[in-house]
Amino acid sequence: MDSKATYGVAADDPDRTPAICPRCEGPATTSVEDDIVEFGDIEIAITMPVRTCEDCDIQFVDHVGARIETEAIYRHHGLLTPWEIRDLRKRRGLSRPAFAAVTGLGEATIKRWETGATAQNRANDRYLRLLNDDACWSALKRVVAPKSEPPPARAASTQRSRSTTSAPPAAAASP
């Protein structure tokens, strides 16, 4: 196994979200189990809630387990999780378009990161971590803030137009 930590719920604190079976919509009980998440050629140990339907007896993992799996993969790679990115943006009080305008990141990219559709690369992860720091955030806002006065208008050209003829004018013929 290529993991140094176990991620997930504690055995004495299983998720208390009422579980509904996706097959028959019957009630489900929750047990906490150890599992391995395989991601490429790595294996990550996790502890997560596994649901068992009381009516049809299937076992399933719901959104809580999926979130634990996602977190384990992001933590293994040292990246902010999708919800940490969303929380960063919301803590700054910005919509996705406004956050994109301040950071220079694409709005669609931010959405993909926040939903977990794609993971940010290490450079962008470091940039996002810097944005968590109030001093760095303030510095960025100063850089992108519009100036209070517009730049001066460009002065009208004072140069004379030049002739495109390369030969000097012909001298007048003498009689």
C-alpha positions as CSV (number, residue, x, y, z in Angstrom):
1,M,0.0,0.0,0.0
2,D,1.3,3.5,-0.9
3,S,-0.4,5.5,1.7
4,K,0.7,6.8,5.1
5,A,-2.7,7.8,6.5
6,T,-6.1,6.4,6.8
7,Y,-8.9,8.8,5.8
8,G,-12.6,8.8,6.6
9,V,-14.9,8.5,9.5
10,A,-14.0,7.4,13.0
11,A,-15.4,4.0,14.0
12,D,-17.2,5.5,17.0
13,D,-18.7,8.4,14.9
14,P,-20.4,7.0,11.9
15,D,-22.4,9.4,9.7
16,R,-25.8,10.0,11.1
17,T,-27.4,10.9,7.7
18,P,-30.5,8.8,7.2
19,A,-29.7,6.4,4.3
20,I,-32.2,5.5,1.6
21,C,-31.7,2.6,-0.7
22,P,-31.1,3.7,-4.3
23,R,-32.8,0.5,-5.7
24,C,-36.0,0.2,-3.6
25,E,-35.9,3.5,-1.6
26,G,-36.2,1.4,1.6
27,P,-34.4,2.4,4.8
28,A,-30.7,1.4,5.2
29,T,-28.5,0.8,8.2
30,T,-24.9,2.1,8.4
31,S,-21.8,0.2,9.3
32,V,-18.3,1.7,9.3
33,E,-15.8,-0.4,7.3
34,D,-12.2,-0.2,6.3
35,D,-11.6,-0.2,2.6
36,I,-8.9,0.5,0.0
37,V,-9.4,3.2,-2.8
38,E,-7.4,2.4,-5.9
39,F,-6.4,5.5,-7.9
40,G,-4.1,4.6,-10.8
41,D,-1.3,2.6,-9.3
42,I,-1.7,3.7,-5.7
43,E,-3.9,2.3,-2.9
44,I,-5.2,4.5,-0.1
45,A,-6.7,3.1,3.1
46,I,-10.0,4.7,4.1
47,T,-12.7,4.1,6.7
48,M,-16.1,4.9,5.5
49,P,-19.8,4.3,6.1
50,V,-21.3,1.4,4.1
51,R,-25.1,1.3,3.8
52,T,-27.2,-1.9,3.8
53,C,-30.8,-1.8,2.7
54,E,-33.1,-3.3,5.3
55,D,-35.6,-4.3,2.5
56,C,-33.5,-5.6,-0.4
57,D,-30.2,-6.3,1.5
58,I,-27.9,-4.6,-1.0
59,Q,-24.9,-2.7,0.2
60,F,-24.0,0.6,-1.2
61,V,-21.9,3.7,-0.7
62,D,-23.7,7.0,-0.9
63,H,-22.6,10.7,-1.2
64,V,-20.9,10.5,2.2
65,G,-18.7,7.6,1.2
66,A,-18.0,9.2,-2.2
67,R,-16.8,12.4,-0.4
68,I,-14.5,10.4,1.8
69,E,-13.0,8.7,-1.2
70,T,-12.5,12.0,-3.0
71,E,-10.9,13.6,0.1
72,A,-8.5,10.7,0.4
73,I,-7.3,11.0,-3.2
74,Y,-6.9,14.8,-2.9
75,R,-5.1,14.6,0.5
76,H,-2.8,11.8,-0.9
77,H,-1.8,14.2,-3.6
78,G,-1.5,17.2,-1.3
79,L,-4.3,19.2,-3.0
80,L,-7.1,21.3,-1.7
81,T,-10.4,19.4,-1.9
82,P,-13.2,20.7,-4.1
83,W,-15.2,21.9,-1.1
84,E,-12.2,23.7,0.3
85,I,-11.9,25.6,-3.0
86,R,-15.6,26.4,-2.9
87,D,-15.3,27.5,0.7
88,L,-12.3,29.8,-0.1
89,R,-14.3,31.5,-2.8
90,K,-17.4,31.9,-0.6
91,R,-15.2,33.1,2.3
92,R,-14.1,35.9,0.0
93,G,-17.8,36.6,-0.7
94,L,-17.5,36.2,-4.4
95,S,-19.5,34.5,-7.1
96,R,-17.6,32.3,-9.6
97,P,-17.5,35.1,-12.2
98,A,-16.3,37.6,-9.7
99,F,-13.7,35.2,-8.3
100,A,-12.5,34.5,-11.8
101,A,-12.2,38.2,-12.6
102,V,-10.0,38.8,-9.5
103,T,-7.9,35.7,-9.8
104,G,-7.5,35.5,-13.6
105,L,-8.7,31.9,-13.5
106,G,-11.4,30.8,-15.9
107,E,-14.9,30.6,-14.5
108,A,-15.4,27.1,-16.1
109,T,-12.1,25.9,-14.5
110,I,-13.2,27.1,-11.1
111,K,-16.5,25.2,-11.5
112,R,-14.7,22.0,-12.5
113,W,-12.4,22.3,-9.5
114,E,-15.3,23.0,-7.1
115,T,-17.4,20.1,-8.3
116,G,-14.4,17.7,-8.5
117,A,-14.8,17.1,-12.2
118,T,-11.1,17.8,-12.5
119,A,-8.3,18.4,-10.0
120,Q,-6.1,21.5,-10.1
121,N,-2.5,21.1,-10.8
122,R,0.1,21.8,-8.1
123,A,0.9,25.3,-9.3
124,N,-2.8,26.3,-9.2
125,D,-3.2,24.6,-5.8
126,R,-0.4,26.7,-4.4
127,Y,-2.0,29.8,-5.9
128,L,-5.3,29.0,-4.2
129,R,-3.5,28.3,-0.9
130,L,-1.9,31.8,-1.2
131,L,-5.4,33.3,-1.7
132,N,-6.4,31.8,1.6
133,D,-4.0,34.2,3.3
134,D,-5.6,37.6,3.9
135,A,-2.4,39.5,3.2
136,C,-2.0,37.7,-0.2
137,W,-5.6,38.3,-1.0
138,S,-5.3,42.0,-0.3
139,A,-2.2,42.3,-2.4
140,L,-3.9,40.6,-5.3
141,K,-6.9,42.9,-5.0
142,R,-4.6,45.9,-5.1
143,V,-3.0,44.6,-8.3
144,V,-6.2,44.0,-10.1
145,A,-8.2,47.0,-8.7
146,P,-9.1,49.7,-11.3
147,K,-7.1,52.9,-10.8
148,S,-9.0,55.8,-9.5
149,E,-8.1,58.0,-12.4
150,P,-8.2,56.9,-16.0
151,P,-4.9,56.9,-17.9
152,P,-4.2,60.2,-19.7
153,A,-5.6,60.4,-23.3
154,R,-3.0,59.9,-26.0
155,A,-1.8,63.2,-27.4
156,A,-2.5,64.0,-31.0
157,S,0.4,63.3,-33.3
158,T,2.5,66.4,-34.0
159,Q,4.7,64.7,-36.6
160,R,4.3,65.9,-40.2
161,S,3.5,63.3,-42.7
162,R,6.4,62.2,-44.8
163,S,6.5,61.7,-48.5
164,T,6.8,58.1,-49.6
165,T,8.9,59.2,-52.6
166,S,12.5,58.2,-52.2
167,A,13.9,60.5,-54.9
168,P,14.3,64.2,-54.2
169,P,12.2,66.5,-56.3
170,A,13.6,67.3,-59.8
171,A,15.4,70.6,-60.1
172,A,14.0,73.1,-62.6
173,A,15.7,73.0,-65.9
174,S,17.7,76.1,-66.7
175,P,17.3,77.9,-70.2
